[in-house]
Amino acid sequence: MGDNQSEAITEEGTLAQFEFKGGTAIVGTGHIFYNMTDQAKNAKVLSSQSADGNLGNDGDFGYAILDEYNSFYLEHKTAYVWFDTKSDDADMPKLLSITLTTEGAEIAGERIFDFANNEWDSTTTNGSSTITLNFEGGKQLQSANEGVMAAMVVLPAKVSGTKLTITYTFEDESTFTEVKTPSKNFESGATQRISTTIALADLTKPEPELPYELRILTFEDDENKKFESFVLEYQGLEEGYWEINTWSDLIDTKQQDGDKLYAMAWYQGDQALYRWWDQNHTDLSHAFYDSGWTTFAGGGHAISDYTEPEYHGDYLRSYLEKYYDNPSEYWGWQYLQLMTPIGAHSGKNFAVHYGYKDFMSMIEVLPSLEFAETGPHIIDHMYVTCTNYMLNQTIEGVSREDTDSGDQFGGNWDGLDKYDDAWLKIVARGYASKDDTEPCSSSEFYLVNGKDVVLDWRKWDLTELGKVEKVEFDFAYSEQMGGIYGFTIPAYFAYDDVAVRFEK
């Protein structure tokens, strides 16, 4: 036993002779235990095993009783999994390990064998539901089914009808994972065989380590909110302010003419400089342009959580009644300008952009995102979608007579179903410095392209902008969407989950 091995006394190698030292065996009462990893009556199946062919070193366990002739028949009491793994691809990398995981059944650890009742104790010490079988130096998969490639020792366990997850890891760090549902348990002395053919195309390559960290602006109120509380104050007034402690504090109580975004009467000069800053995180910031148009009407990015599923005219009145005390005083979908039909991309908050420039636009400076302190950075991506207001005008058209269908923009756009080649896109322009007057890069994203209209959240890759300190947003549109007053469609879109690269 241990490292000592007896000489076979038959040609078949099925019988061996042992000499008992240190005492006289009592016939019929001697108990024989085979175990190379722990004390006599304990089985200790390792969770990290070596595929060297010596199962004893991994926790193989056997038991026998002496008969009247001092002979015994050693029986395996642990269970075994045999792996027949092959590949038809000659350039398959070497296999480094096989990991077997149950749905919670403990197959490794220390367990006492109750020899009086010839059964296992129900308790496992330091139990594990995972065992990894390691191939030192790697092993080339067999090209044909040549039999057992490797064997694993496991503790008896109830696994019938459950899922076994087997992960094969190769020397190039690629992996292959399969799930099996055995029809029988891991029984003492019994073997289950897992046969698998793996193709090179089946391997999953590990994702390369990125040289940067992605920080994502989510606009959510959670424990990770990092900006310091601040105040939105009226311009020119000694009193009148809002304390901003969370992102949701930036959401106005009205979608139009609210105190935060429109600050009482903008035409009287009593504006609040609406602004936000993802401080100590992405460092992205935004503020309404400081001029006589310091309201959302002059362009900006407003935080919102408004959502309703429909954007057709039939729903306008019910939505106005929901959000306004005197709905009869309001008309048109512009009073619902901060809504999306599908909520946020993640969480509940998102941002809504308004603003464009053309020959009729009164907006002086396009709304932008800026890095307040740490730029320039690469903005990796953001998610964008359409608002209810914009969708209503785009799909149903603009009418000067039916106010329930929208505003009077003086355009000839009468609905998406009348055109096959109309298009509308967001244009992002990057600036290397916040002080630059000319952009260094640009990126475009179609909200409407023929009959394809964005009705879900879609990822906009912004990496082509490169490293920038500022990104401004504008709209470009096809001729059909213009009119005597310029852009016919309301210039809104929603965005969420802005990802910024920070170099490691």
C-alpha positions in Angstrom: 0.0 0.0 0.0 1.0 3.6 -0.2 4.0 3.8 -2.5 4.6 0.0 -2.1 3.3 -2.4 -4.8 3.1 -6.1 -4.4 4.3 -8.6 -7.0 1.6 -10.3 -9.0 1.3 -14.0 -8.3 -0.8 -14.9 -11.3 -0.1 -14.3 -15.0 -3.3 -12.3 -15.3 -2.1 -9.9 -12.6 -5.4 -10.2 -10.7 -3.9 -11.6 -7.5 -1.3 -10.3 -5.2 0.2 -11.4 -1.9 0.6 -9.2 1.2 2.3 -9.8 4.5 0.7 -8.3 7.6 3.3 -6.9 10.0 3.0 -5.6 13.5 0.3 -8.0 14.6 -1.8 -11.0 13.7 -4.9 -10.5 11.6 -8.1 -11.9 13.0 -9.9 -13.8 10.3 -13.2 -12.2 9.2 -12.5 -9.0 11.1 -9.7 -7.4 9.2 -10.7 -4.4 7.1 -8.6 -3.4 4.2 -8.6 0.2 2.9 -6.9 1.5 -0.2 -6.2 5.2 0.0 -3.2 7.3 -1.0 -4.4 10.8 -0.1 -5.7 10.6 3.5 -6.0 8.5 6.6 -7.4 4.9 6.5 -11.2 5.3 6.6 -11.4 8.6 4.8 -11.5 9.2 1.1 -10.0 12.5 0.0 -10.8 13.2 -3.6 -8.8 16.1 -4.9 -10.5 19.0 -6.7 -7.3 19.4 -8.8 -6.2 16.1 -10.3 -3.4 15.0 -12.5 -4.0 13.0 -15.7 -0.9 10.9 -15.2 -2.7 7.6 -15.0 -2.2 7.2 -11.2 -5.7 7.5 -9.8 -4.5 6.8 -6.3 -2.8 10.2 -6.1 -6.1 11.9 -7.0 -8.2 10.2 -4.3 -9.0 6.7 -5.5 -10.5 4.7 -2.7 -11.1 0.9 -2.2 -12.2 -1.4 0.6 -12.2 -5.1 1.4 -12.8 -7.6 4.3 -10.5 -10.5 5.0 -12.1 -13.9 4.6 -11.4 -17.1 6.5 -8.3 -17.7 4.4 -7.0 -14.2 4.9 -7.8 -13.4 1.4 -9.7 -10.3 0.3 -11.2 -8.8 -2.8 -10.6 -5.0 -3.1 -13.6 -3.1 -4.4 -13.5 0.4 -5.7 -15.7 2.7 -3.6 -15.1 6.0 -5.4 -16.7 6.6 -8.8 -15.0 7.5 -12.1 -15.5 9.6 -15.2 -13.7 8.5 -18.4 -13.0 11.0 -21.1 -12.8 10.0 -24.8 -11.9 13.3 -26.4 -10.8 13.6 -30.0 -10.5 16.0 -32.9 -10.3 15.7 -36.7 -8.3 18.9 -37.0 -4.5 18.4 -37.2 -3.7 21.9 -36.0 -5.8 21.6 -32.8 -3.8 23.1 -29.8 -2.9 20.8 -27.0 -5.4 20.2 -24.2 -4.3 21.6 -20.8 -7.2 20.7 -18.6 -10.8 19.3 -18.3 -13.1 20.8 -15.7 -16.2 19.0 -14.6 -18.9 20.9 -12.7 -22.1 19.6 -11.2 -25.2 21.6 -10.3 -24.2 21.5 -6.7 -23.5 17.9 -6.0 -20.2 17.5 -4.1 -17.9 15.3 -6.1 -14.6 16.3 -4.4 -13.6 16.6 -0.7 -13.2 14.4 2.3 -15.8 11.8 3.1 -15.8 8.9 5.7 -16.6 5.4 4.6 -18.8 3.6 7.0 -17.3 0.1 6.7 -19.7 -1.4 9.2 -22.6 -0.7 6.9 -20.5 -0.7 3.7 -21.7 2.8 2.7 -20.5 6.4 2.6 -21.2 8.9 5.3 -23.6 11.6 4.1 -21.3 14.5 5.1 -18.5 15.8 2.9 -15.8 18.0 4.5 -14.3 20.8 2.3 -16.7 19.6 -0.5 -16.6 20.9 -4.0 -18.9 20.6 -7.0 -16.0 21.1 -9.4 -12.9 19.0 -10.3 -10.2 20.0 -12.8 -8.1 17.3 -14.4 -4.7 18.7 -15.5 -2.5 17.5 -18.3 1.1 18.4 -17.5 2.7 19.9 -20.6 -0.5 19.6 -22.6 -2.0 16.6 -24.5 -2.7 16.3 -28.2 -6.2 15.1 -28.8 -6.5 11.7 -30.5 -7.7 11.8 -34.1 -9.8 8.7 -33.8 -11.6 7.1 -30.9 -8.7 5.3 -29.5 -10.3 4.6 -26.1 -10.0 6.3 -22.8 -7.8 9.4 -23.0 -8.0 10.3 -19.3 -9.8 9.4 -16.1 -11.1 11.4 -13.2 -11.9 10.2 -9.7 -15.2 11.5 -8.2 -17.1 10.9 -5.0 -20.4 9.1 -5.4 -23.1 11.7 -5.9 -26.7 12.0 -7.2 -26.3 13.6 -10.6 -28.9 11.7 -12.7 -31.1 14.1 -14.6 -29.0 17.1 -13.7 -26.6 19.0 -15.8 -22.9 18.4 -15.9 -20.8 21.2 -17.4 -17.5 20.2 -18.9 -15.0 22.8 -20.0 -11.9 21.9 -22.0 -9.1 24.4 -21.8 -6.3 24.5 -24.4 -2.7 25.8 -24.4 -3.7 29.0 -26.4 -6.2 29.8 -23.7 -9.2 28.9 -25.9 -12.0 26.8 -24.4 -14.8 24.5 -25.4 -17.7 24.0 -23.1 -20.5 21.3 -23.3 -23.3 20.3 -21.0 -24.3 16.7 -20.5 -27.4 15.3 -18.7 -26.4 11.9 -17.2 -29.1 9.2 -16.9 -27.4 7.6 -13.9 -25.7 8.7 -10.7 -22.0 8.6 -9.8 -22.1 5.2 -8.1 -19.3 3.5 -6.1 -17.1 1.5 -8.4 -19.0 2.6 -11.5 -17.7 4.5 -14.5 -19.4 7.1 -16.7 -17.9 7.7 -20.1 -18.0 11.1 -21.8 -17.1 11.0 -25.5 -16.6 14.3 -27.3 -15.4 15.4 -30.7 -14.1 19.0 -30.7 -13.5 21.0 -33.9 -11.1 23.9 -34.1 -14.0 26.1 -35.1 -15.8 25.2 -31.9 -13.2 26.8 -29.6 -13.9 30.1 -27.9 -11.0 32.5 -27.9 -10.5 34.6 -24.8 -11.1 38.3 -25.1 -7.8 40.2 -25.3 -7.1 42.4 -22.3 -8.1 45.9 -23.2 -5.5 48.7 -22.7 -8.3 50.9 -21.3 -11.1 50.9 -18.8 -14.7 51.6 -19.9 -16.6 53.9 -17.7 -20.3 54.2 -18.5 -22.6 57.2 -17.8 -25.9 55.7 -16.9 -27.8 58.7 -15.4 -28.9 56.3 -12.6 -29.4 57.0 -8.9 -27.3 54.4 -7.2 -24.6 54.0 -4.6 -22.0 54.6 -7.4 -23.2 58.2 -8.0 -20.0 60.1 -7.7 -20.8 63.7 -8.4 -20.9 66.3 -5.6 -24.3 67.9 -4.9 -24.8 71.3 -6.4 -27.5 73.9 -7.0 -29.3 75.0 -10.1 -30.0 78.7 -9.5 -32.0 81.3 -11.4 -29.9 83.8 -13.2 -30.4 87.4 -12.0 -32.4 86.3 -8.9 -31.3 86.3 -5.3 -33.7 83.5 -4.4 -34.9 80.5 -6.3 -32.9 77.4 -6.8 -33.0 73.6 -6.8 -30.6 71.3 -4.9 -29.3 68.5 -7.1 -28.3 65.5 -5.1 -29.2 62.7 -7.6 -29.6 62.4 -11.3 -33.4 62.2 -10.9 -33.3 65.6 -9.3 -32.5 67.0 -12.8 -35.8 65.7 -14.2 -38.3 68.4 -14.6 -41.9 68.1 -13.4 -43.2 69.1 -16.8 -42.0 68.1 -20.2 -42.4 71.6 -21.5 -42.5 74.9 -19.7 -41.2 73.3 -16.5 -39.2 75.3 -14.0 -35.9 73.5 -14.4 -35.7 73.4 -18.2 -37.6 76.6 -19.0 -37.1 78.5 -15.7 -40.3 80.4 -15.5 -40.4 82.7 -18.5 -37.2 82.6 -20.5 -38.2 85.7 -22.4 -38.1 87.7 -19.2 -34.5 86.7 -18.5 -35.3 84.6 -15.5 -33.5 81.5 -16.6 -31.8 78.7 -14.6 -28.5 77.6 -16.2 -29.4 73.9 -16.4 -26.3 71.7 -16.2 -24.9 68.4 -15.1 -21.5 66.8 -14.6 -20.6 63.1 -14.2 -18.0 64.1 -11.8 -15.3 61.6 -10.7 -16.5 59.1 -13.2 -16.7 59.7 -17.0 -16.1 63.4 -16.4 -18.8 64.1 -19.1 -20.6 67.4 -18.6 -23.3 69.5 -20.2 -24.8 72.9 -19.8 -27.4 74.9 -21.6 -25.7 77.7 -23.7 -25.5 80.9 -21.6 -27.5 83.4 -23.7 -30.9 84.8 -24.0 -32.0 81.3 -24.9 -30.8 79.6 -21.8 -33.7 77.1 -21.8 -34.4 73.8 -23.5 -35.9 75.7 -26.3 -32.4 77.0 -27.2 -31.1 73.4 -27.3 -29.7 71.1 -24.7 -29.5 67.7 -23.1 -32.2 67.1 -20.5 -32.4 64.2 -18.1 -35.7 62.3 -18.3 -37.5 59.2 -17.1 -40.8 59.8 -19.0 -42.0 56.9 -21.1 -45.3 55.9 -22.8 -45.6 53.1 -25.3 -47.5 54.9 -28.1 -46.7 57.9 -30.3 -49.8 58.1 -32.5 -52.3 61.0 -32.4 -55.1 58.9 -30.8 -53.0 58.8 -27.6 -52.2 62.5 -27.4 -55.2 63.6 -25.3 -54.8 60.8 -22.7 -51.1 61.6 -22.2 -51.7 65.3 -21.8 -54.4 64.5 -19.2 -51.9 62.3 -17.4 -49.1 64.8 -17.2 -50.8 68.2 -17.1 -53.4 69.6 -14.7 -55.3 71.6 -17.4 -54.8 69.5 -20.5 -57.2 71.6 -22.6 -54.7 74.4 -22.5 -52.1 72.2 -24.2 -52.0 70.8 -27.7 -49.5 69.0 -29.8 -46.9 66.3 -29.0 -44.3 69.0 -28.2 -45.7 69.0 -24.7 -44.6 65.4 -24.4 -41.1 66.0 -25.8 -39.1 64.1 -23.1 -40.8 60.7 -23.6 -39.5 57.6 -25.3 -41.8 54.7 -26.1 -39.4 52.1 -24.6 -38.1 53.7 -21.5 -34.3 53.8 -20.8 -31.7 51.5 -22.2 -30.7 50.5 -18.7 -32.3 51.5 -15.4 -35.0 54.2 -15.7 -33.2 57.5 -16.6 -31.8 58.7 -19.9 -31.0 62.0 -21.6 -32.9 63.8 -24.4 -31.2 66.0 -26.9 -32.8 68.9 -28.6 -31.2 71.1 -31.1 -30.1 71.6 -34.8 -28.7 74.2 -37.1 -30.0 75.1 -40.6 -30.9 78.3 -42.4 -33.9 78.9 -40.1 -32.6 77.6 -36.8 -32.5 80.1 -34.0 -30.1 78.0 -31.9 -26.8 79.8 -31.5 -24.6 77.0 -30.2 -25.3 73.3 -30.8 -25.7 71.2 -27.6 -22.6 69.3 -26.7 -20.9 66.9 -24.3 -17.6 68.0 -22.8 -15.0 66.5 -20.6 -14.8 68.9 -17.7 -11.4 68.2 -16.3 -9.7 65.0 -17.7 -10.1 65.2 -21.5 -9.4 64.4 -24.2 -10.8 60.9 -24.2 -12.2 58.4 -26.7 -16.0 58.0 -26.4 -16.5 54.4 -27.2 -20.2 54.3 -27.8 -23.6 55.4 -26.7 -27.1 54.0 -27.1 -29.7 56.1 -29.0 -33.4 55.9 -29.9 -36.2 58.2 -31.0 -38.6 60.1 -28.8 -42.4 59.8 -29.0 -42.7 63.4 -30.3 -40.2 62.9 -33.1 -41.8 59.5 -34.1 -45.2 61.0 -34.2 -44.1 63.7 -36.7 -42.0 61.4 -38.7 -44.5 58.6 -39.2 -47.8 60.5 -39.2 -46.6 63.7 -40.9 -46.8 67.4 -40.2 -50.2 69.2 -40.6 -51.1 72.9 -40.2 -54.7 72.0 -39.6 -54.9 68.9 -37.5 -53.1 70.1 -34.3 -53.4 66.7 -32.7 -50.9 65.4 -35.2 -48.2 67.9 -34.3 -46.9 71.4 -34.7 -47.1 73.8 -37.6 -43.6 73.7 -39.0 -44.7 74.9 -42.5 -43.3 71.8 -44.1 -44.6 69.5 -46.8 -43.8 66.3 -44.9 -47.0 64.2 -44.8 -45.9 60.9 -43.3 -43.2 58.3 -43.8 -45.5 56.0 -45.9 -45.4 58.6 -48.7 -41.7 58.3 -49.2 -39.2 55.5 -49.9 -35.9 57.3 -49.9 -36.2 59.9 -47.0 -33.6 59.9 -44.4 -32.7 61.5 -41.1 -29.5 61.2 -39.2 -27.7 62.5 -36.1 -24.3 64.0 -36.8 -21.7 64.1 -34.0 -18.7 66.4 -34.5 -15.6 66.0 -32.4 -13.3 68.8 -31.2 -9.8 68.1 -30.0 -10.1 71.0 -27.6 -13.1 72.7 -26.1 -11.7 76.0 -27.4 -11.5 74.8 -31.0 -13.8 76.4 -33.5 -13.5 73.7 -36.2 -14.2 70.0 -35.6 -11.5 67.4 -36.1 -13.8 64.4 -36.7 -17.4 63.4 -37.2 -19.7 60.4 -37.0 -23.2 59.8 -38.2 -26.2 57.6 -37.1 -29.4 57.1 -39.1 -32.6 57.4 -37.2 -34.6 57.1 -40.4 -33.3 55.4 -43.5 -36.1 54.8 -46.0 -38.7 52.8 -44.2 -36.3 51.8 -41.5 -37.1 53.8 -38.4 -35.3 53.3 -35.1 -37.8 52.0 -32.6 -35.4 50.3 -30.1 -32.2 51.3 -28.4 -29.3 50.9 -30.9 -25.6 51.1 -30.2 -23.7 54.0 -31.9 -20.0 53.4 -32.2 -18.3 56.8 -31.7 -14.6 55.6 -31.7 -14.1 57.2 -35.2 -14.2 60.6 -33.4 -10.9 59.8 -31.8 -9.7 61.6 -28.7 -11.8 64.6 -28.2 -12.6 67.1 -25.5 -16.0 68.0 -26.9 -18.7 66.5 -29.1 -21.5 68.5 -30.5 -24.7 67.0 -31.9 -26.7 68.1 -35.0 -29.2 66.7 -37.4 -29.0 66.2 -41.2 -32.0 65.3 -43.3 -33.2 64.6 -46.8 -34.9 67.2 -48.9 -38.4 65.9 -48.2 -38.1 66.6 -44.5 -37.4 70.3 -45.1 -39.8 73.2 -45.7 -40.0 76.9 -46.0 -39.0 77.1 -42.3 -36.2 74.6 -42.5 -36.2 71.3 -40.7 -39.7 69.9 -40.4 -39.2 67.0 -38.0 -38.7 67.9 -34.3 -35.0 67.7 -33.6 -35.0 65.3 -30.6 -33.4 62.0 -29.8 -32.7 60.1 -26.6 -29.4 58.6 -25.5 -28.2 56.5 -22.6 -25.2 54.5 -21.3 -22.4 56.6 -22.8 -19.1 54.6 -22.6 -15.8 56.5 -22.2 -12.3 54.9 -22.5 -9.8 55.7 -19.8 -6.3 54.4 -20.5 -4.8 52.0 -18.0 
